[in-house]
Amino acid sequence: FPVTIFNDNGIEIVSLEQDKRSTPLEDFKPKLDSQIYVFGNEVLGVSQDLLDASKHIVEIKPKKSFYHSLNVTIAAGILIERLNKFQ
């Protein structure tokens, strides 16, 4: 699926992933009407191609350092809860 179709139509790709370019979720200001959200595989994460095409890369920073990554459904729930604050 060509990701340029989103950029060409003014839709930003937002990936939820741990990356050197990521922004902490609490600092991210969503635009609900012009963004799509990408979640990666729990083992492999978001592909490099999608990360490169992403306007934003958002990371859920752990409150405690006892985990390295989250189950994708838990991560999606945390992101959705954050997005609800901007409705």
Stockholm file with secondary structure:
# STOCKHOLM 1.0

chainA/1-87         FPVTIFNDNGIEIVSLEQDKRSTPLEDFKPKLDSQIYVFGNEVLGVSQDLLDASKHIVEIKPKKSFYHSLNVTIAAGILIERLNKFQ
#=GR chainA/1-87 SS CCTHHHHHTTCEEEEECCCTTCEEGGGCCCCTTSEEEEECBTTTBSCHHHHHHCSEEEECCCSSTTCSCCCHHHHHHHHHHHHHTTC
#=GC SS_cons        CCTHHHHHTTCEEEEECCCTTCEEGGGCCCCTTSEEEEECBTTTBSCHHHHHHCSEEEECCCSSTTCSCCCHHHHHHHHHHHHHTTC
//
